[in-house]
Amino acid sequence: METVAVNLQDTTNKDIYMKISIGNDHAGPEYKKAIVEMLKAKGHEVTNYGTDSSDSVDYPDFGHPVALDVENGKADFGIVICGSGNGINMTVNKHQGIRSALCWTKEIATLARQHNNANIISIPARFTAIHQVVEMVEAFLSTDFEGGRHQNRVDKIACQ
C-alpha cells in the first residue's frame, strides 16, 4: 500500500482535499498511474491498493480494500479498475453503504454522482481510453449529489 498526500489550492484559494482509495487488477496499471498523477496534481490524498504488474491477479483482492476504506470513512471516494469493470464493481457493491457505478463515459460518471450518490467509480479498462478515464474521474469527483427525488430512490437501494 502506498499513500501519497499533497495539499494544493485551486484558483479560488479554496482548499481542495479529498481522500481517494484506488485499486486495480492486471488490466489497469496504466490507467491507475494516469489517474493517480491527476489526483496528486489536484492535491488529493491517494491510497493505492492496485497492482503495478500486468501479471494475472484476482480483482476482489484489490476491490475489497477500496470498499472498506470508503465504508469505514477512511476515504471519501473510491476508484476501482478491472478489464470489464464488472467483476470489481460487483465485489465492492457487496459492502454496506457502497454505491459503485460502472462508468464508461463522462456523462455516465456525472449522472452516477448526481442521481445515485455513487461513492465508488468502476472503470472498464479494456473498453475505455486512458484520457477518457481521467476525464470521467474528474467529472465523478467534481459532481455533487442532487438529492431531492433522487434521495428517496437512493434510500430504497439498501437491503434491510
N, CA and C of each residue as an Amber inpcrd file, in Angstrom:
protein
   480
   0.8410000  -1.1780000   0.0000000   0.0000000   0.0000000   0.0000000
   0.8800000   1.2340000   0.0000000   0.5450000   2.1940000  -0.8480000
   1.2840000   3.4450000  -0.9670000   0.3120000   4.5850000  -0.7150000
   0.6440000   5.4780000   0.2050000  -0.1830000   6.6450000   0.4680000
   0.6120000   7.8860000   0.1300000   0.0160000   8.7490000  -0.6620000
   0.6660000   9.9830000  -1.0780000  -0.2730000  11.1250000  -0.7230000
   0.2250000  12.1540000  -0.0580000  -0.6050000  13.3040000   0.2850000
   0.0540000  14.5740000  -0.2200000  -0.7160000  15.3630000  -0.9190000
  -0.2670000  16.6640000  -1.3900000  -1.4370000  17.6060000  -1.1570000
  -1.2120000  18.7680000  -0.5860000  -2.2970000  19.7160000  -0.3610000
  -2.0140000  20.9850000  -1.1540000  -2.7620000  21.1790000  -2.2210000
  -2.6350000  22.3520000  -3.0800000  -3.8790000  23.2070000  -2.9310000
  -3.8910000  24.3650000  -3.5460000  -5.0810000  25.2090000  -3.5610000
  -5.4940000  25.4630000  -5.0000000  -6.8160000  25.5910000  -5.2000000
  -7.2830000  25.9060000  -6.5460000  -7.2440000  27.4160000  -6.7600000
  -7.7030000  27.8620000  -7.8990000  -7.5790000  29.2770000  -8.2540000
  -8.4520000  30.1840000  -7.3990000  -9.4280000  29.6460000  -6.6860000
 -10.2610000  30.4620000  -5.8090000  -9.7060000  30.4900000  -4.3920000
  -8.5220000  29.9120000  -4.1830000  -7.8810000  29.8190000  -2.8770000
  -8.6750000  28.9860000  -1.8820000  -9.6150000  28.2200000  -2.3560000
 -10.3610000  27.2940000  -1.5120000  -9.5850000  25.9800000  -1.4970000
  -9.2750000  25.4900000  -0.3130000  -8.5520000  24.2210000  -0.2290000
  -9.3710000  23.1080000  -0.8570000  -8.7250000  22.3350000  -1.6850000
  -9.3480000  21.1360000  -2.2260000  -8.5730000  19.9630000  -1.6630000
  -9.2820000  19.0380000  -1.0990000  -8.5910000  17.9160000  -0.4890000
  -9.5880000  16.7930000  -0.2810000  -9.3570000  15.6910000  -0.9290000
 -10.1760000  14.5060000  -0.7370000  -9.2550000  13.3310000  -0.5060000
  -9.7700000  12.3800000   0.2340000  -9.0660000  11.1140000   0.4030000
  -9.6860000  10.1260000  -0.5810000  -8.8550000   9.6020000  -1.4570000
  -9.3110000   8.7040000  -2.5110000  -8.5470000   7.3930000  -2.3980000
  -9.2740000   6.2710000  -2.4110000  -8.6280000   4.9620000  -2.4730000
  -8.8210000   4.4040000  -3.8700000  -7.7820000   3.7710000  -4.3840000
  -7.8260000   3.2310000  -5.7430000  -7.2940000   1.8060000  -5.7350000
  -7.9430000   0.9520000  -6.5080000  -7.4980000  -0.4320000  -6.6440000
  -7.7220000  -0.9120000  -8.0630000  -6.8150000  -1.7390000  -8.5330000
  -6.9240000  -2.2580000  -9.9010000  -6.2910000  -3.6330000 -10.0040000
  -6.7830000  -4.3970000 -10.9700000  -6.1390000  -5.6720000 -11.2800000
  -5.1550000  -5.4560000 -12.4280000  -4.7480000  -6.5420000 -13.0510000
  -3.7260000  -6.5160000 -14.0990000  -4.1430000  -5.7480000 -15.3550000
  -5.4200000  -5.4590000 -15.5190000  -5.8670000  -4.7040000 -16.7000000
  -5.6910000  -3.1980000 -16.5290000  -5.3930000  -2.7440000 -15.3030000
  -5.4470000  -1.3170000 -15.0680000  -4.2360000  -0.5520000 -14.5950000
  -3.0180000  -1.1120000 -14.5740000  -1.8950000  -0.3260000 -14.0400000
  -1.6650000   1.0170000 -14.7300000  -1.7530000   1.0690000 -16.0370000
  -1.5040000   2.3280000 -16.7440000  -2.6290000   3.3350000 -16.4980000
  -3.8440000   2.8330000 -16.3620000  -4.9820000   3.6980000 -16.0530000
  -4.8110000   4.2840000 -14.6590000  -4.4610000   3.4120000 -13.7150000
  -4.2500000   3.8680000 -12.3460000  -3.1620000   4.9270000 -12.2920000
  -2.0750000   4.6900000 -12.9840000  -0.9570000   5.6390000 -12.9730000
  -1.4180000   7.0220000 -13.4270000  -2.1600000   7.0890000 -14.5130000
  -2.6480000   8.3760000 -15.0320000  -3.6230000   9.0350000 -14.0600000
  -4.4920000   8.2430000 -13.4670000  -5.4660000   8.7830000 -12.5120000
  -4.7590000   9.3170000 -11.2740000  -3.8260000   8.5420000 -10.7360000
  -3.1050000   8.9620000  -9.5270000  -2.3240000  10.2470000  -9.7880000
  -1.6910000  10.3570000 -10.9390000  -0.9650000  11.5920000 -11.2810000
  -1.9020000  12.7940000 -11.2850000  -3.0770000  12.6300000 -11.8740000
  -4.0530000  13.7160000 -11.9160000  -4.5230000  14.0620000 -10.5050000
  -4.8250000  13.0500000  -9.7020000  -5.3190000  13.2920000  -8.3450000
  -4.2780000  13.9950000  -7.4830000  -3.0370000  13.5550000  -7.5800000
  -1.9650000  14.1880000  -6.8030000  -1.7670000  15.6410000  -7.2370000
  -1.8550000  15.8900000  -8.5400000  -1.7020000  17.2550000  -9.0460000
  -2.8070000  18.1740000  -8.5250000  -3.9730000  17.5980000  -8.2340000
  -5.0940000  18.3780000  -7.7020000  -5.0620000  18.4660000  -6.1790000
  -4.0840000  17.8220000  -5.5470000  -3.9220000  17.9460000  -4.1070000
  -4.6390000  16.9190000  -3.2620000  -5.0880000  15.8390000  -3.8620000
  -5.8060000  14.8160000  -3.1090000  -4.8450000  13.7930000  -2.5070000
  -5.2740000  13.1820000  -1.4170000  -4.5320000  12.0750000  -0.8130000
  -5.0040000  10.7920000  -1.4810000  -4.0680000   9.9950000  -1.9560000
  -4.4070000   8.7720000  -2.6790000  -3.8130000   7.5700000  -1.9580000
  -4.6670000   6.5970000  -1.6520000  -4.2020000   5.3210000  -1.1280000
  -4.3200000   4.3060000  -2.2500000  -3.2090000   3.7020000  -2.5940000
  -3.1090000   2.8130000  -3.7510000  -3.0770000   1.3580000  -3.2980000
  -4.1210000   0.6220000  -3.6310000  -4.1780000  -0.8110000  -3.3530000
  -3.9810000  -1.6430000  -4.6210000  -3.7410000  -1.0050000  -5.7420000
  -3.6820000  -1.7090000  -7.0120000  -2.3350000  -2.3180000  -7.3140000
  -2.3580000  -3.2420000  -8.2590000  -1.1190000  -3.8490000  -8.7350000
  -0.4840000  -2.9420000  -9.7900000   0.8200000  -3.0140000  -9.8770000
   1.5540000  -2.2930000 -10.9170000   2.0070000  -3.2380000 -12.0240000
   1.5560000  -4.4710000 -11.9460000   2.0010000  -5.5120000 -12.8680000
   0.8790000  -5.9090000 -13.8200000   1.2680000  -6.4090000 -14.9860000
   0.2790000  -6.9580000 -15.9160000   0.1170000  -8.4670000 -15.7220000
   0.7890000  -9.0200000 -14.7070000   0.6150000 -10.4400000 -14.3790000
  -0.7900000 -10.6500000 -13.8160000  -1.4330000 -11.7290000 -14.2350000
  -2.8060000 -12.0030000 -13.8400000  -2.9580000 -12.0870000 -12.3180000
  -3.9560000 -11.3510000 -11.8050000  -4.2940000 -11.3550000 -10.3810000
  -5.8140000 -11.3960000 -10.2560000  -6.3090000 -11.5230000  -9.0470000
  -7.7430000 -11.6130000  -8.7970000  -8.2920000 -10.2600000  -8.3460000
  -9.2160000  -9.7050000  -9.1180000  -9.7420000  -8.3610000  -8.8530000
 -10.3450000  -8.1830000  -7.4560000 -10.9810000  -9.2030000  -6.8380000
 -11.5230000  -8.9530000  -5.4950000 -10.4560000  -8.5420000  -4.4780000
  -9.2410000  -9.0510000  -4.6610000  -8.1590000  -8.7110000  -3.7300000
  -7.8390000  -7.2230000  -3.7510000  -8.1900000  -6.5330000  -4.8070000
  -7.8890000  -5.1160000  -4.9520000  -9.1290000  -4.2360000  -4.7920000
 -10.3030000  -4.8410000  -4.8910000 -11.5460000  -4.0980000  -4.6970000
 -11.9630000  -3.9920000  -3.2440000 -11.8370000  -5.0990000  -2.5000000
 -12.2700000  -5.0840000  -1.0970000 -11.5880000  -3.9990000  -0.2610000
 -10.2640000  -3.8090000  -0.3570000  -9.6460000  -2.7500000   0.4620000
 -10.1800000  -1.3470000   0.1410000 -10.4740000  -1.0910000  -1.1170000
 -11.0360000   0.2120000  -1.5010000 -12.4150000   0.3770000  -0.8670000
 -13.2570000  -0.6430000  -0.9950000 -14.6040000  -0.5810000  -0.4230000
 -14.5530000  -0.4070000   1.0910000 -13.6430000  -1.0960000   1.7460000
 -13.5090000  -0.9580000   3.2020000 -13.1220000   0.4610000   3.5930000
 -12.2200000   1.0760000   2.8470000 -11.8330000   2.4590000   3.1440000
 -13.0250000   3.4050000   3.0360000 -13.8280000   3.2510000   1.9900000
 -14.9990000   4.1140000   1.8140000 -16.0400000   3.7930000   2.8830000
 -16.2660000   2.5140000   3.1160000 -17.2520000   2.0650000   4.1020000
 -16.9190000   2.5810000   5.5060000 -15.6480000   2.5940000   5.8500000
 -15.2120000   2.9850000   7.1950000 -14.8520000   4.4590000   7.3120000
 -15.0430000   5.2300000   6.2450000 -14.7700000   6.6560000   6.2900000
 -13.3060000   7.0350000   6.1640000 -12.4600000   6.0810000   5.8180000
 -11.0390000   6.3940000   5.6120000 -10.8060000   7.0490000   4.2540000
 -11.7710000   6.9060000   3.3580000 -11.6970000   7.5330000   2.0320000
 -13.0390000   8.1810000   1.7370000 -12.9830000   9.3110000   1.0610000
 -14.2070000   9.9860000   0.6390000 -14.8350000   9.2830000  -0.5580000
 -13.9790000   8.8270000  -1.4700000 -14.4270000   8.1440000  -2.6710000
 -13.4480000   7.0330000  -3.0130000 -13.9170000   6.0950000  -3.8380000
 -13.0620000   5.0230000  -4.3200000 -13.0940000   4.9490000  -5.8330000
 -12.0170000   4.3970000  -6.3670000 -11.8860000   4.1670000  -7.8040000
 -11.3960000   2.7420000  -7.9670000 -12.1090000   1.9390000  -8.7450000
 -11.6990000   0.5590000  -8.9850000 -11.6550000   0.2950000 -10.4850000
 -10.6960000  -0.5340000 -10.8830000 -10.4550000  -0.7740000 -12.3090000
 -10.1950000  -2.2540000 -12.5310000 -10.9010000  -2.8310000 -13.4950000
 -10.5620000  -4.1640000 -13.9990000 -10.8910000  -4.1800000 -15.4870000
 -10.7410000  -5.3050000 -16.1300000 -10.9060000  -5.3780000 -17.5790000
 -12.2520000  -4.8830000 -18.0670000 -13.3370000  -5.4670000 -17.5570000
 -14.6800000  -5.0470000 -17.9600000 -15.2840000  -4.0540000 -16.9830000
 -14.6930000  -3.9370000 -15.8080000 -15.2550000  -3.1080000 -14.7500000
 -16.3300000  -3.8200000 -13.9540000 -16.8670000  -4.9030000 -14.4980000
 -17.9840000  -5.5980000 -13.8560000 -17.5850000  -6.3670000 -12.6050000
 -16.5540000  -7.1830000 -12.7000000 -16.1770000  -8.0300000 -11.5680000
 -15.8220000  -7.2300000 -10.3350000 -14.9890000  -6.2240000 -10.5080000
 -14.5750000  -5.4150000  -9.3600000 -15.7380000  -4.5620000  -8.8550000
 -16.6460000  -4.1660000  -9.7500000 -17.8440000  -3.4290000  -9.3570000
 -18.7500000  -4.3050000  -8.4990000 -18.9530000  -5.5460000  -8.9090000
 -19.7630000  -6.4740000  -8.1170000 -19.1410000  -6.7040000  -6.7470000
 -17.8230000  -6.7960000  -6.7220000 -17.1040000  -7.0150000  -5.4650000
 -17.3570000  -5.8830000  -4.4840000 -17.1120000  -4.6550000  -4.9000000
 -17.2370000  -3.5370000  -3.9620000 -18.6850000  -3.2830000  -3.5600000
 -19.6320000  -3.5930000  -4.4320000 -21.0400000  -3.3810000  -4.0980000
 -21.5620000  -4.3660000  -3.0590000 -20.7960000  -5.3630000  -2.6970000
 -21.1750000  -6.2820000  -1.6180000 -21.0250000  -5.6300000  -0.2450000
 -20.3200000  -4.5220000  -0.1820000 -20.0550000  -3.8550000   1.0950000
 -21.1960000  -2.9170000   1.4780000 -21.4630000  -2.8490000   2.7830000
 -22.5130000  -1.9940000   3.3290000 -22.2500000  -0.5260000   2.9840000
 -23.2460000   0.1400000   2.4440000 -23.1390000   1.5690000   2.1780000
 -22.3960000   1.9410000   0.9100000 -21.9500000   0.9540000   0.1700000
 -21.2340000   1.2450000  -1.0760000 -22.2320000   1.3160000  -2.2230000
 -22.0820000   2.3620000  -3.0150000 -22.8580000   2.5330000  -4.2400000
 -21.8470000   2.7740000  -5.3520000 -21.4080000   1.6830000  -5.9390000
 -20.4150000   1.7660000  -7.0050000 -21.1170000   1.7400000  -8.3520000
 -20.6560000   2.6030000  -9.2390000 -21.2510000   2.7070000 -10.5690000
 -20.2220000   2.3540000 -11.6320000 -20.6100000   1.4700000 -12.5310000
 -19.7930000   1.1300000 -13.6920000 -19.9540000   2.2610000 -14.7070000
 -18.8660000   2.9380000 -15.0060000 -18.9280000   4.1170000 -15.8800000
 -18.0040000   3.9520000 -17.0750000 -18.4940000   4.3430000 -18.2410000
 -17.7000000   4.2510000 -19.4640000 -17.6740000   5.5700000 -20.2320000
 -18.4080000   6.5730000 -19.7510000 -18.3410000   7.9160000 -20.3290000
 -18.3860000   8.9450000 -19.2010000 -17.9790000  10.1540000 -19.5230000
 -18.0220000  11.2580000 -18.5630000 -19.4650000  11.5370000 -18.1400000
 -20.3870000  11.4240000 -19.0730000 -21.7910000  11.6860000 -18.7740000
 -22.3590000  10.6650000 -17.7930000 -22.0070000   9.3940000 -17.9770000
 -22.4670000   8.3490000 -17.0540000 -21.8810000   8.5890000 -15.6670000
 -20.6060000   8.9660000 -15.6000000 -19.9560000   9.2390000 -14.3160000
 -20.6390000  10.4070000 -13.6000000 -20.9790000  11.4360000 -14.3430000
 -21.6600000  12.5950000 -13.7620000 -23.0260000  12.2030000 -13.2150000
 -23.7930000  11.4540000 -13.9950000 -25.1190000  11.0170000 -13.5410000
 -25.0350000  10.0720000 -12.3500000 -23.9900000   9.2670000 -12.2850000
 -23.8140000   8.3560000 -11.1470000 -23.7060000   9.1370000  -9.8410000
 -23.0750000  10.2950000  -9.8920000 -22.9790000  11.1510000  -8.7020000
 -24.2710000  11.9430000  -8.5010000 -24.7600000  12.5950000  -9.5670000
 -25.9370000  13.4640000  -9.4440000 -27.1770000  12.7200000  -8.9690000
 -27.4500000  11.5740000  -9.5640000 -28.7080000  10.8700000  -9.3260000
 -28.5910000   9.6960000  -8.3700000 -27.4280000   9.0900000  -8.2680000
 -27.2910000   7.8630000  -7.4780000 -26.3870000   8.0030000  -6.2660000
 -25.7710000   9.1580000  -6.0970000 -24.8500000   9.4020000  -4.9870000
 -23.7870000   8.3050000  -4.8980000 -23.2760000   7.8980000  -6.0520000
 -22.2410000   6.8570000  -6.0860000 -21.0210000   7.3290000  -5.3080000
 -20.4200000   6.3980000  -4.5620000 -19.2130000   6.7370000  -3.8120000
 -17.9770000   5.9930000  -4.3220000 -18.1680000   5.1210000  -5.2750000
 -17.0600000   4.4450000  -5.9650000 -17.3770000   4.4310000  -7.4560000
 -16.3660000   4.7070000  -8.2580000 -16.4950000   4.5990000  -9.7110000
 -15.7240000   3.3620000 -10.1580000 -16.3800000   2.5460000 -10.9640000
 -15.7610000   1.3450000 -11.5160000 -15.4870000   1.5740000 -12.9980000
 -14.2580000   1.2680000 -13.3920000 -13.7960000   1.6030000 -14.7380000
 -13.4480000   0.3450000 -15.5280000 -14.0050000   0.2110000 -16.7410000
 -13.6720000  -0.9160000 -17.6140000 -12.4520000  -0.5950000 -18.4820000
 -11.2820000  -1.0090000 -18.0370000 -10.0320000  -0.6300000 -18.7120000
  -9.9720000  -1.0970000 -20.1620000 -10.5400000  -2.2330000 -20.4520000
 -10.4370000  -2.7670000 -21.8120000 -11.4250000  -2.1210000 -22.7860000
 -12.2530000  -1.2310000 -22.2960000 -13.2780000  -0.6280000 -23.1450000
 -13.2620000   0.8950000 -23.1030000 -12.2060000   1.4650000 -22.5410000
 -12.0810000   2.9170000 -22.4450000 -10.6370000   3.3120000 -22.7300000
 -10.4440000   4.5600000 -23.0990000  -9.1010000   5.1050000 -23.3130000
  -8.6510000   5.8330000 -22.0470000  -7.3510000   5.8810000 -21.8220000
  -6.8240000   6.4950000 -20.6030000  -7.2660000   7.9500000 -20.4740000
  -7.1690000   8.7470000 -21.5360000  -7.5710000  10.1600000 -21.4390000
  -9.0480000  10.2920000 -21.0930000  -9.8550000   9.3830000 -21.6140000
 -11.2880000   9.3730000 -21.3380000 -11.5420000   9.0630000 -19.8600000
 -10.7840000   8.1310000 -19.3140000 -10.9460000   7.7260000 -17.9220000
 -10.5600000   8.8620000 -16.9750000  -9.4980000   9.5620000 -17.2790000
  -9.0950000  10.6980000 -16.4420000 -10.2200000  11.7370000 -16.4150000
 -10.8190000  12.0220000 -17.5540000 -11.9450000  12.9590000 -17.6190000
 -13.1480000  12.4420000 -16.8320000 -13.4030000  11.1350000 -16.9100000
 -14.5160000  10.5410000 -16.1650000 -14.3140000  10.7130000 -14.6690000
 -13.1110000  10.4310000 -14.1940000 -12.8230000  10.5370000 -12.7630000
 -12.9350000  11.9900000 -12.3080000 -12.4250000  12.9120000 -13.1030000
 -12.5580000  14.3400000 -12.7670000 -14.0310000  14.7300000 -12.6490000
 -14.8430000  14.2890000 -13.5980000 -16.2730000  14.5960000 -13.5710000
 -16.9390000  13.9600000 -12.3580000 -16.6160000  12.7150000 -12.0840000
 -17.1920000  11.9920000 -10.9480000 -16.9080000  12.7290000  -9.6420000
 -15.6530000  13.0930000  -9.4300000 -15.2500000  13.7090000  -8.1630000
 -15.7190000  15.1540000  -8.0120000 -15.9970000  15.8250000  -9.1050000
 -16.4000000  17.2340000  -9.0270000 -17.9110000  17.4280000  -9.0700000
 -18.6550000  16.3460000  -9.1550000 -20.1110000  16.4340000  -9.2520000
 -20.7500000  16.1490000  -7.9000000 -21.6950000  16.9980000  -7.5190000
 -22.4280000  16.8160000  -6.2690000 -23.6840000  15.9830000  -6.5020000
 -24.1270000  15.3150000  -5.4540000 -25.3990000  14.6070000  -5.4470000
 -26.5180000  15.6440000  -5.3970000 -27.5320000  15.4860000  -6.2540000
 -28.6310000  16.4480000  -6.3230000 -29.6270000  16.3090000  -5.1850000
 -29.7210000  15.1300000  -4.5840000 -30.7000000  14.9320000  -3.5180000
 -32.1060000  14.9820000  -4.0740000 -33.0250000  15.5920000  -3.3110000
 -34.4080000  15.7090000  -3.7590000 -35.0320000  14.3530000  -4.0360000
 -35.6870000  14.2370000  -5.1810000 -36.3580000  12.9790000  -5.5270000
 -35.3680000  11.8220000  -5.6210000 -34.1030000  12.1440000  -5.9190000
 -33.0880000  11.0960000  -6.0280000 -32.7330000  10.5120000  -4.6620000
 -32.8290000  11.3190000  -3.6080000 -32.5260000  10.8140000  -2.2650000
 -33.4840000   9.6930000  -1.8830000 -34.7570000   9.8660000  -2.1770000
 -35.7450000   8.8360000  -1.8770000 -35.3930000   7.5300000  -2.5810000
 -34.9540000   7.6170000  -3.8100000 -34.5910000   6.4250000  -4.5840000
 -33.3400000   5.7710000  -4.0200000 -32.3430000   6.5800000  -3.6820000
 -31.1030000   6.0420000  -3.1110000 -31.3980000   5.3600000  -1.7790000
 -32.2890000   5.9460000  -0.9800000 -32.6480000   5.3480000   0.3110000
 -33.2600000   3.9610000   0.1480000 -33.8720000   3.6850000  -0.9870000
 -34.5140000   2.3920000  -1.2240000 -33.5470000   1.3210000  -1.7240000
 -32.2930000   1.6780000  -1.9860000 -31.3260000   0.7160000  -2.5230000
 -30.9230000  -0.3250000  -1.4910000 -30.6350000   0.1030000  -0.2780000
 -30.1110000  -0.8040000   0.7530000 -31.1260000  -1.8830000   1.1130000
 -30.6330000  -3.0980000   1.3090000 -31.4710000  -4.2020000   1.7800000
 -31.5700000  -4.1170000   3.2960000 -32.7480000  -4.2800000   3.8120000
 -32.9430000  -4.2050000   5.2710000 -33.0190000  -5.5760000   5.8870000
